[in-house]
Amino acid sequence: MKLFRTAAAAVLLVCIDQAAFATTQNVIFNGTITATCTLVIATNGTMTASADLQSLSSHNSGGSAGTVTLTTTGGVSLSVDPVTTTTVPAADVTATTWTPTYSSSGAHTITETGSATAISTPGADLVSVHLAGTKGGSNRFASGNYQATVTLRCE
């Protein structure tokens, strides 16, 4: 038994003097980002009348575009919906054709359009949204307050 204790002590002493073997493991991290975009209204737009009162537009003198900040991962499409919500004065009883358009500058340059535009790369943009209302024939805009809502869509 004494011999066993002496041998065990010798083995223990040898193990203490030996450096421990190093070991490593790799820790893997995964992440997924889905195609997303964020739209933040910066300013609302202003429409003004043309001299002949057949156009009410953000493009007319004194008018201004609405502006929206767009941030995206890419893999999305930017578009404007047809105008569905309008408020017109009671005296305006003739039809108006509303045409929304947009353009962007920044990471993605989009020339003014009313059609959907695919955005494939990530980035941030300033989107300018315009709206034009037009009357046909001899019809004219009546005096009063007009309001229309343009929906900018990023999906």
Secondary structure as GFF3:
##gff-version 3
##sequence-region A 1 155
A	DSSP	alpha_helix	2	17	.	.	.	ID=ss1
A	DSSP	beta_strand	37	43	.	.	.	ID=ss2
A	DSSP	beta_strand	48	49	.	.	.	ID=ss3
A	DSSP	beta_strand	55	57	.	.	.	ID=ss4
A	DSSP	beta_strand	66	72	.	.	.	ID=ss5
A	DSSP	beta_strand	76	80	.	.	.	ID=ss6
A	DSSP	beta_strand	85	87	.	.	.	ID=ss7
A	DSSP	beta_strand	97	106	.	.	.	ID=ss8
A	DSSP	beta_strand	110	113	.	.	.	ID=ss9
A	DSSP	beta_strand	117	119	.	.	.	ID=ss10
A	DSSP	beta_strand	123	134	.	.	.	ID=ss11
A	DSSP	beta_strand	147	149	.	.	.	ID=ss12
A	DSSP	beta_strand	152	154	.	.	.	ID=ss13
###
